[in-house]
Amino acid sequence: MEEYFDIYDAQGNHTGTAPRRLCHGDPSLIHRTSHVVVIHPETGNILLQKRNMTKDIQPGKWDTAVGGHLALGEDFETGAKRELAEELGIDDAELFHIFDSKIRNDIESEDVRVFGAFIADGFTFDPGEIDEIRFWNRAELENPANREKFTPNLITELELLKRTGKYYPPEN
Protein backbone atom coordinates (compact mmCIF):
# COMPACT_ATOMS: atom_id res chain seq x y z
CA MET A 1 0.00 0.00 0.00
CA GLU A 2 1.38 3.38 -0.99
CA GLU A 3 2.07 5.94 1.76
CA TYR A 4 0.53 9.41 1.42
CA PHE A 5 1.51 12.68 3.13
CA ASP A 6 -0.60 15.69 3.95
CA ILE A 7 0.80 18.56 1.90
CA TYR A 8 0.78 22.31 2.55
CA ASP A 9 1.42 25.53 0.69
CA ALA A 10 4.12 28.03 1.72
CA GLN A 11 1.66 29.76 4.08
CA GLY A 12 0.96 26.52 5.94
CA ASN A 13 -2.50 25.88 4.49
CA HIS A 14 -3.41 22.23 3.95
CA THR A 15 -3.81 21.64 0.21
CA GLY A 16 -4.41 17.89 0.05
CA THR A 17 -2.36 14.71 0.02
CA ALA A 18 0.34 13.30 -2.25
CA PRO A 19 2.19 9.98 -2.48
CA ARG A 20 5.42 9.86 -0.49
CA ARG A 21 7.42 9.05 -3.64
CA LEU A 22 6.37 12.39 -5.17
CA CYS A 23 6.98 14.50 -2.07
CA HIS A 24 10.75 14.11 -2.06
CA GLY A 25 12.49 16.43 -4.49
CA ASP A 26 9.40 18.50 -5.35
CA PRO A 27 9.61 21.87 -3.56
CA SER A 28 5.90 22.57 -4.09
CA LEU A 29 4.89 19.51 -2.02
CA ILE A 30 5.64 20.70 1.50
CA HIS A 31 5.02 18.08 4.16
CA ARG A 32 5.35 18.11 7.94
CA THR A 33 7.71 16.16 10.13
CA SER A 34 8.64 15.88 13.78
CA HIS A 35 12.22 15.36 14.89
CA VAL A 36 13.44 14.52 18.39
CA VAL A 37 16.90 15.52 19.55
CA VAL A 38 17.83 12.92 22.17
CA ILE A 39 20.20 14.47 24.72
CA HIS A 40 22.20 12.50 27.26
CA PRO A 41 21.09 13.93 30.63
CA GLU A 42 24.59 13.79 32.18
CA THR A 43 26.97 14.65 29.31
CA GLY A 44 24.72 16.77 27.09
CA ASN A 45 25.88 14.74 24.08
CA ILE A 46 23.42 14.20 21.23
CA LEU A 47 22.25 10.82 19.95
CA LEU A 48 22.41 10.41 16.17
CA GLN A 49 21.20 7.57 13.97
CA LYS A 50 22.92 6.27 10.87
CA ARG A 51 20.35 5.52 8.17
CA ASN A 52 20.23 1.99 6.86
CA MET A 53 22.12 1.66 3.57
CA THR A 54 18.92 0.59 1.83
CA LYS A 55 16.81 3.48 3.15
CA ASP A 56 15.32 5.46 0.27
CA ILE A 57 16.45 9.00 1.17
CA GLN A 58 20.16 9.63 1.78
CA PRO A 59 21.15 6.08 2.78
CA GLY A 60 24.16 5.65 5.04
CA LYS A 61 24.07 9.26 6.30
CA TRP A 62 23.89 10.28 9.97
CA ASP A 63 20.74 12.13 11.00
CA THR A 64 18.71 13.27 13.99
CA ALA A 65 18.10 10.34 16.33
CA VAL A 66 14.37 10.37 15.62
CA GLY A 67 12.54 11.91 12.73
CA GLY A 68 9.57 11.16 10.61
CA HIS A 69 6.70 12.41 8.58
CA LEU A 70 3.41 13.02 10.30
CA ALA A 71 0.68 10.51 9.58
CA LEU A 72 -2.45 11.88 7.94
CA GLY A 73 -4.13 14.25 10.39
CA GLU A 74 -1.46 13.78 13.10
CA ASP A 75 -0.15 16.73 15.14
CA PHE A 76 3.58 17.35 15.66
CA GLU A 77 3.89 16.06 19.23
CA THR A 78 1.85 12.92 18.59
CA GLY A 79 4.02 12.23 15.53
CA ALA A 80 7.21 12.76 17.54
CA LYS A 81 6.08 10.34 20.26
CA ARG A 82 5.02 7.75 17.68
CA GLU A 83 8.37 8.01 15.88
CA LEU A 84 10.29 7.80 19.17
CA ALA A 85 8.46 4.56 20.01
CA GLU A 86 8.83 3.11 16.50
CA GLU A 87 12.45 4.07 15.89
CA LEU A 88 14.04 3.73 19.35
CA GLY A 89 11.53 1.71 21.39
CA ILE A 90 10.94 4.59 23.82
CA ASP A 91 7.28 5.22 24.58
CA ASP A 92 7.31 7.19 27.81
CA ALA A 93 9.73 10.08 27.22
CA GLU A 94 8.86 13.61 28.21
CA LEU A 95 9.27 15.88 25.18
CA PHE A 96 9.91 19.62 25.12
CA HIS A 97 9.64 21.94 22.11
CA ILE A 98 12.98 23.42 20.98
CA PHE A 99 12.26 25.19 17.67
CA ASP A 100 10.46 25.04 14.34
CA SER A 101 12.30 24.97 11.04
CA LYS A 102 11.48 25.15 7.34
CA ILE A 103 13.73 22.85 5.33
CA ARG A 104 13.88 23.62 1.63
CA ASN A 105 16.49 21.78 -0.41
CA ASP A 106 16.69 19.58 -3.50
CA ILE A 107 15.80 16.52 -1.46
CA GLU A 108 12.98 17.63 0.82
CA SER A 109 10.59 20.49 1.50
CA GLU A 110 9.46 20.10 5.08
CA ASP A 111 8.04 22.12 7.93
CA VAL A 112 9.69 20.58 10.97
CA ARG A 113 8.95 20.86 14.67
CA VAL A 114 12.00 19.85 16.69
CA PHE A 115 11.51 18.43 20.18
CA GLY A 116 14.08 17.44 22.77
CA ALA A 117 14.13 14.53 25.20
CA PHE A 118 16.65 13.68 27.91
CA ILE A 119 17.29 9.94 27.60
CA ALA A 120 20.48 8.02 28.42
CA ASP A 121 19.71 4.43 27.44
CA GLY A 122 17.06 1.79 26.77
CA PHE A 123 17.19 2.15 22.99
CA THR A 124 16.19 -0.51 20.51
CA PHE A 125 16.09 -0.04 16.77
CA ASP A 126 15.07 -1.80 13.59
CA PRO A 127 18.13 -2.66 11.47
CA GLY A 128 15.92 -2.30 8.41
CA GLU A 129 15.70 1.42 9.18
CA ILE A 130 18.84 2.25 11.18
CA ASP A 131 22.37 0.84 10.97
CA GLU A 132 23.74 2.39 14.16
CA ILE A 133 22.99 4.86 16.93
CA ARG A 134 25.46 6.61 19.22
CA PHE A 135 25.98 9.76 21.25
CA TRP A 136 28.20 12.44 19.71
CA ASN A 137 30.05 15.17 21.60
CA ARG A 138 30.58 18.73 20.40
CA ALA A 139 34.01 18.12 18.83
CA GLU A 140 32.64 15.19 16.81
CA LEU A 141 29.59 17.18 15.69
CA GLU A 142 31.76 20.07 14.49
CA ASN A 143 34.50 18.01 12.83
CA PRO A 144 34.33 18.85 9.07
CA ALA A 145 35.16 15.25 8.11
CA ASN A 146 32.19 14.00 10.13
CA ARG A 147 29.86 16.66 8.74
CA GLU A 148 30.35 15.25 5.25
CA LYS A 149 28.60 12.13 6.59
CA PHE A 150 25.58 14.11 7.89
CA THR A 151 22.31 14.78 6.07
CA PRO A 152 21.80 18.43 5.05
CA ASN A 153 18.82 18.54 7.43
CA LEU A 154 21.00 17.44 10.35
CA ILE A 155 23.58 20.15 9.63
CA THR A 156 20.82 22.77 9.57
CA GLU A 157 19.31 21.47 12.80
CA LEU A 158 22.69 21.39 14.58
CA GLU A 159 23.34 25.02 13.62
CA LEU A 160 19.89 26.06 14.87
CA LEU A 161 20.35 24.02 18.03
CA LYS A 162 23.73 25.65 18.69
CA ARG A 163 22.13 29.10 18.28
CA THR A 164 19.58 28.33 21.00
CA GLY A 165 22.51 28.07 23.43
CA LYS A 166 20.68 25.52 25.53
CA TYR A 167 20.76 21.97 24.17
CA TYR A 168 23.97 21.80 22.14
CA PRO A 169 26.72 19.70 23.78
CA PRO A 170 29.06 21.73 26.00
CA GLU A 171 32.71 22.25 25.12
CA ASN A 172 34.92 19.88 27.08
C-alpha positions as CSV (number, residue, x, y, z in Angstrom):
1,M,0.0,0.0,0.0
2,E,1.4,3.4,-1.0
3,E,2.1,5.9,1.8
4,Y,0.5,9.4,1.4
5,F,1.5,12.7,3.1
6,D,-0.6,15.7,4.0
7,I,0.8,18.6,1.9
8,Y,0.8,22.3,2.6
9,D,1.4,25.5,0.7
10,A,4.1,28.0,1.7
11,Q,1.7,29.8,4.1
12,G,1.0,26.5,5.9
13,N,-2.5,25.9,4.5
14,H,-3.4,22.2,3.9
15,T,-3.8,21.6,0.2
16,G,-4.4,17.9,0.0
17,T,-2.4,14.7,0.0
18,A,0.3,13.3,-2.2
19,P,2.2,10.0,-2.5
20,R,5.4,9.9,-0.5
21,R,7.4,9.1,-3.6
22,L,6.4,12.4,-5.2
23,C,7.0,14.5,-2.1
24,H,10.7,14.1,-2.1
25,G,12.5,16.4,-4.5
26,D,9.4,18.5,-5.3
27,P,9.6,21.9,-3.6
28,S,5.9,22.6,-4.1
29,L,4.9,19.5,-2.0
30,I,5.6,20.7,1.5
31,H,5.0,18.1,4.2
32,R,5.4,18.1,7.9
33,T,7.7,16.2,10.1
34,S,8.6,15.9,13.8
35,H,12.2,15.4,14.9
36,V,13.4,14.5,18.4
37,V,16.9,15.5,19.6
38,V,17.8,12.9,22.2
39,I,20.2,14.5,24.7
40,H,22.2,12.5,27.3
41,P,21.1,13.9,30.6
42,E,24.6,13.8,32.2
43,T,27.0,14.7,29.3
44,G,24.7,16.8,27.1
45,N,25.9,14.7,24.1
46,I,23.4,14.2,21.2
47,L,22.3,10.8,19.9
48,L,22.4,10.4,16.2
49,Q,21.2,7.6,14.0
50,K,22.9,6.3,10.9
51,R,20.3,5.5,8.2
52,N,20.2,2.0,6.9
53,M,22.1,1.7,3.6
54,T,18.9,0.6,1.8
55,K,16.8,3.5,3.1
56,D,15.3,5.5,0.3
57,I,16.4,9.0,1.2
58,Q,20.2,9.6,1.8
59,P,21.2,6.1,2.8
60,G,24.2,5.7,5.0
61,K,24.1,9.3,6.3
62,W,23.9,10.3,10.0
63,D,20.7,12.1,11.0
64,T,18.7,13.3,14.0
65,A,18.1,10.3,16.3
66,V,14.4,10.4,15.6
67,G,12.5,11.9,12.7
68,G,9.6,11.2,10.6
69,H,6.7,12.4,8.6
70,L,3.4,13.0,10.3
71,A,0.7,10.5,9.6
72,L,-2.4,11.9,7.9
73,G,-4.1,14.3,10.4
74,E,-1.5,13.8,13.1
75,D,-0.1,16.7,15.1
76,F,3.6,17.4,15.7
77,E,3.9,16.1,19.2
78,T,1.8,12.9,18.6
79,G,4.0,12.2,15.5
80,A,7.2,12.8,17.5
81,K,6.1,10.3,20.3
82,R,5.0,7.7,17.7
83,E,8.4,8.0,15.9
84,L,10.3,7.8,19.2
85,A,8.5,4.6,20.0
86,E,8.8,3.1,16.5
87,E,12.5,4.1,15.9
88,L,14.0,3.7,19.3
89,G,11.5,1.7,21.4
90,I,10.9,4.6,23.8
91,D,7.3,5.2,24.6
92,D,7.3,7.2,27.8
93,A,9.7,10.1,27.2
94,E,8.9,13.6,28.2
95,L,9.3,15.9,25.2
96,F,9.9,19.6,25.1
97,H,9.6,21.9,22.1
98,I,13.0,23.4,21.0
99,F,12.3,25.2,17.7
100,D,10.5,25.0,14.3
101,S,12.3,25.0,11.0
102,K,11.5,25.2,7.3
103,I,13.7,22.9,5.3
104,R,13.9,23.6,1.6
105,N,16.5,21.8,-0.4
106,D,16.7,19.6,-3.5
107,I,15.8,16.5,-1.5
108,E,13.0,17.6,0.8
109,S,10.6,20.5,1.5
110,E,9.5,20.1,5.1
111,D,8.0,22.1,7.9
112,V,9.7,20.6,11.0
113,R,9.0,20.9,14.7
114,V,12.0,19.8,16.7
115,F,11.5,18.4,20.2
116,G,14.1,17.4,22.8
117,A,14.1,14.5,25.2
118,F,16.7,13.7,27.9
119,I,17.3,9.9,27.6
120,A,20.5,8.0,28.4
121,D,19.7,4.4,27.4
122,G,17.1,1.8,26.8
123,F,17.2,2.2,23.0
124,T,16.2,-0.5,20.5
125,F,16.1,0.0,16.8
126,D,15.1,-1.8,13.6
127,P,18.1,-2.7,11.5
128,G,15.9,-2.3,8.4
129,E,15.7,1.4,9.2
130,I,18.8,2.3,11.2
131,D,22.4,0.8,11.0
132,E,23.7,2.4,14.2
133,I,23.0,4.9,16.9
134,R,25.5,6.6,19.2
135,F,26.0,9.8,21.2
136,W,28.2,12.4,19.7
137,N,30.0,15.2,21.6
138,R,30.6,18.7,20.4
139,A,34.0,18.1,18.8
140,E,32.6,15.2,16.8
141,L,29.6,17.2,15.7
142,E,31.8,20.1,14.5
143,N,34.5,18.0,12.8
144,P,34.3,18.9,9.1
145,A,35.2,15.3,8.1
146,N,32.2,14.0,10.1
147,R,29.9,16.7,8.7
148,E,30.4,15.2,5.2
149,K,28.6,12.1,6.6
150,F,25.6,14.1,7.9
151,T,22.3,14.8,6.1
152,P,21.8,18.4,5.1
153,N,18.8,18.5,7.4
154,L,21.0,17.4,10.4
155,I,23.6,20.1,9.6
156,T,20.8,22.8,9.6
157,E,19.3,21.5,12.8
158,L,22.7,21.4,14.6
159,E,23.3,25.0,13.6
160,L,19.9,26.1,14.9
161,L,20.3,24.0,18.0
162,K,23.7,25.7,18.7
163,R,22.1,29.1,18.3
164,T,19.6,28.3,21.0
165,G,22.5,28.1,23.4
166,K,20.7,25.5,25.5
167,Y,20.8,22.0,24.2
168,Y,24.0,21.8,22.1
169,P,26.7,19.7,23.8
170,P,29.1,21.7,26.0
171,E,32.7,22.3,25.1
172,N,34.9,19.9,27.1
